[in-house]
Amino acid sequence: MTETETIAYDVVVLGAGPVGENVADRTRAAGLSTAVVESELVGGECSYWACIPSKALLRPVIARADARRVPGLRQSVQGPLDAEAVLAHRNYYTSDWHDDGAALWLDSIGADLHRGHGRLTGPRTVTVTASDGGRKVLTARHAVAVCTGTDAVLPDLPGLAEVKPWTSRNATSAQAVPGRLVVVGGGVVATEMATAWQALGSQVTVLVRGKGLLNRMEPFAGELVAEALTEAGADVRTGTSVESVARENGTVVVVTDQGDRIEADEILFATGRRPKTGDIGLDTIGLEPGSWLPVDDSLRVPGSDWLYAVGDVNHRALLTHQGKYQARIAGAAIAARASGVPLLESDPWGAHAATADHHAVPQVVFTDPEAAAVGLSLAEAEQAGYRVRAVDVEMSSASGAGLYADGYRGRARMVVDLNEEILRGVTFVGPGVGELIHSATIAVAGQVPIARLWHAVPSFPTISEVWLRLLEAYRDN
Ligand SMILES: Cc1cc2nc3c(=O)[nH]c(=O)nc-3n(C[C@H](O)[C@H](O)[C@H](O)COP(=O)(O)OP(=O)(O)OC[C@H]3O[C@@H](n4cnc5c(N)ncnc54)[C@H](O)[C@@H]3O)c2cc1C
């Protein structure tokens, strides 16, 4: 290899997270030669520091909580979690932070992996700098797909670097349970990690600037999760922000704007994400380094006929499943354009347009209780100008709920579009609802008329009978 070897491909994918992997899968399936550039681990944030390790930590927590709600079983699961075994289980799920298996999979689909930091160095051109300083120039006949994801944002607090705060990476990969953990933030990462570490043995304090947790969901989601976290022993303080933080003799000392002083062993900042576009050469093609990359529904950056931005980096929905959905569409669009086939944005399979991003994004928060939602909340639907009505029922009204968990607590809401008589959004909060949300996703994405939903009969006695209760509540009020 010479220092400036140039290799031509049909497609260059920058970033091998779940999204980059799926773009490559689709372009390879279409017969396009594809290079994938990765600076860390094939599999991305999701596999090693986000979805997978966090859910591996949370699964035993939720299973134990569920078991404790079943008479006859409760007595057998009163002890603490075996934290060492839980962490080992998490390590197994991240392959101990090795990506050999993922790299082999890329090889099996016939994509070329180039390890190193990739930067655009002009239109259709990506220069890869390997850790040994070696460089390669990759050119793309048809498309460059930027799939570089996001990283954690830390607040601008003096001396924060010396405190060595946790970000989501530490919170998902720590090899020991901190005695006391302060979690700053009230979103999904904060609530999930507070749930996990409190159950694993930490004394958790959650500091939330706003009025409550999970403020992108229906308000009752955050209320129920905060209530449960408090019952689990965590100290949840809303309307509180960090004024200063320091590490004194190894102990983290936090002073809040309420004048409280809190001591802890570690502090996690789960205070937002920013796009990893600061150092990918956007300036060489007239774009702003560090910016999110807005795209059209084929995931192409407006004004370009070769640049795509897929997954977290386009800021449409920071979720793996939604990014993988976009990747399937981007791959299909790249292949169609490469072969000169016009994009049929209206084709019945919707193969070339990521329309679900606009109205039917599902999300599960793996707290105890779980919170799951799809589409718009009531506030979002009203803001979007829809004439809507919220229909609320207690989850316990479903016959299966009581059997699932003694004293089942949770709530469901559907947001009905009164003009179209379809659902704009659905939220479920309660044990086990993560597996229920796909029924709502089908109703929202499929714009199923309420009149037809009556004919989707929930099985007895399951939690999904909550659908019947929601329809009855809509009819009777
Ligand atoms: C703690 C946590 C838990 C989460 N849990 C869930 C969950 O349960 N379900 C869910 O759907 N979503 C979850 N998410 C969100 C999910 O992780 C992201 O939506 C997903 O990882 C986005 O995939 P991506 O491929 O776009 O980006 P990433 O997974 O971030 O991958 C981007 C890849 O690009 C590489 N890269 C970046 N810049 C360069 C460069 N210049 N050169 C070469 N390579 C580069 C990176 O090294 C990385 O491998 C969670 C996030 C966090 C933080």
Ligand as a Chemical Component Dictionary entry (heavy atoms), coordinates in Angstrom:
data_LIG
# 
_chem_comp.id                   LIG 
_chem_comp.type                 NON-POLYMER 
_chem_comp.pdbx_formal_charge   0 
_chem_comp.three_letter_code    LIG 
# 
loop_
_chem_comp_atom.comp_id 
_chem_comp_atom.atom_id 
_chem_comp_atom.alt_atom_id 
_chem_comp_atom.type_symbol 
_chem_comp_atom.charge 
_chem_comp_atom.model_Cartn_x 
_chem_comp_atom.model_Cartn_y 
_chem_comp_atom.model_Cartn_z 
_chem_comp_atom.pdbx_ordinal 
LIG C1  C1  C 0 -27.217 4.953  26.694 1  
LIG C2  C2  C 0 -27.993 4.883  25.402 2  
LIG C3  C3  C 0 -28.951 3.899  25.263 3  
LIG C4  C4  C 0 -29.662 3.807  24.080 4  
LIG N1  N1  N 0 -30.617 2.841  23.978 5  
LIG C5  C5  C 0 -31.319 2.716  22.832 6  
LIG C6  C6  C 0 -32.296 1.694  22.691 7  
LIG O1  O1  O 0 -32.546 0.905  23.603 8  
LIG N2  N2  N 0 -32.966 1.592  21.526 9  
LIG C7  C7  C 0 -32.730 2.467  20.486 10 
LIG O2  O2  O 0 -33.382 2.329  19.453 11 
LIG N3  N3  N 0 -31.796 3.434  20.589 12 
LIG C8  C8  C 0 -31.085 3.585  21.722 13 
LIG N4  N4  N 0 -30.119 4.548  21.823 14 
LIG C9  C9  C 0 -29.810 5.366  20.624 15 
LIG C10 C10 C 0 -28.892 4.573  19.679 16 
LIG O3  O3  O 0 -27.709 4.245  20.349 17 
LIG C11 C11 C 0 -28.576 5.384  18.440 18 
LIG O4  O4  O 0 -29.778 5.821  17.842 19 
LIG C12 C12 C 0 -27.790 4.550  17.428 20 
LIG O5  O5  O 0 -26.574 4.106  17.962 21 
LIG C13 C13 C 0 -27.531 5.365  16.158 22 
LIG O6  O6  O 0 -26.839 4.575  15.239 23 
LIG P1  P1  P 0 -25.846 5.251  14.191 24 
LIG O7  O7  O 0 -25.315 4.129  13.363 25 
LIG O8  O8  O 0 -26.520 6.398  13.531 26 
LIG O9  O9  O 0 -24.685 5.874  15.070 27 
LIG P2  P2  P 0 -23.639 5.185  16.054 28 
LIG O10 O10 O 0 -24.174 3.978  16.679 29 
LIG O11 O11 O 0 -23.185 6.305  16.948 30 
LIG O12 O12 O 0 -22.440 4.751  15.116 31 
LIG C14 C14 C 0 -21.654 5.714  14.444 32 
LIG C15 C15 C 0 -20.330 5.062  14.082 33 
LIG O13 O13 O 0 -19.596 5.955  13.252 34 
LIG C16 C16 C 0 -18.234 5.920  13.651 35 
LIG N5  N5  N 0 -17.604 7.182  13.246 36 
LIG C17 C17 C 0 -17.946 8.424  13.644 37 
LIG N6  N6  N 0 -17.164 9.341  13.039 38 
LIG C18 C18 C 0 -16.319 8.648  12.242 39 
LIG C19 C19 C 0 -15.281 9.034  11.354 40 
LIG N7  N7  N 0 -14.990 10.328 11.137 41 
LIG N8  N8  N 0 -14.603 8.063  10.700 42 
LIG C20 C20 C 0 -14.926 6.753  10.893 43 
LIG N9  N9  N 0 -15.894 6.338  11.709 44 
LIG C21 C21 C 0 -16.588 7.279  12.371 45 
LIG C22 C22 C 0 -18.303 5.753  15.153 46 
LIG O14 O14 O 0 -17.077 5.260  15.658 47 
LIG C23 C23 C 0 -19.452 4.767  15.285 48 
LIG O15 O15 O 0 -19.005 3.443  15.244 49 
LIG C24 C24 C 0 -29.401 4.702  23.005 50 
LIG C25 C25 C 0 -28.428 5.689  23.141 51 
LIG C26 C26 C 0 -27.725 5.790  24.334 52 
LIG C27 C27 C 0 -26.663 6.848  24.455 53 
# 
loop_
_chem_comp_bond.comp_id 
_chem_comp_bond.atom_id_1 
_chem_comp_bond.atom_id_2 
_chem_comp_bond.value_order 
_chem_comp_bond.pdbx_ordinal 
LIG C1  C2  SING 1  
LIG C2  C3  SING 2  
LIG C2  C26 DOUB 3  
LIG C3  C4  DOUB 4  
LIG C4  N1  SING 5  
LIG C4  C24 SING 6  
LIG N1  C5  DOUB 7  
LIG C5  C6  SING 8  
LIG C5  C8  SING 9  
LIG C6  O1  DOUB 10 
LIG C6  N2  SING 11 
LIG N2  C7  SING 12 
LIG C7  O2  DOUB 13 
LIG C7  N3  SING 14 
LIG N3  C8  DOUB 15 
LIG C8  N4  SING 16 
LIG N4  C9  SING 17 
LIG N4  C24 SING 18 
LIG C9  C10 SING 19 
LIG C10 O3  SING 20 
LIG C10 C11 SING 21 
LIG C11 O4  SING 22 
LIG C11 C12 SING 23 
LIG C12 O5  SING 24 
LIG C12 C13 SING 25 
LIG C13 O6  SING 26 
LIG O6  P1  SING 27 
LIG P1  O7  DOUB 28 
LIG P1  O8  SING 29 
LIG P1  O9  SING 30 
LIG O9  P2  SING 31 
LIG P2  O10 DOUB 32 
LIG P2  O11 SING 33 
LIG P2  O12 SING 34 
LIG O12 C14 SING 35 
LIG C14 C15 SING 36 
LIG C15 O13 SING 37 
LIG C15 C23 SING 38 
LIG O13 C16 SING 39 
LIG C16 N5  SING 40 
LIG C16 C22 SING 41 
LIG N5  C17 SING 42 
LIG N5  C21 SING 43 
LIG C17 N6  DOUB 44 
LIG N6  C18 SING 45 
LIG C18 C19 SING 46 
LIG C18 C21 DOUB 47 
LIG C19 N7  SING 48 
LIG C19 N8  DOUB 49 
LIG N8  C20 SING 50 
LIG C20 N9  DOUB 51 
LIG N9  C21 SING 52 
LIG C22 O14 SING 53 
LIG C22 C23 SING 54 
LIG C23 O15 SING 55 
LIG C24 C25 DOUB 56 
LIG C25 C26 SING 57 
LIG C26 C27 SING 58 
# 
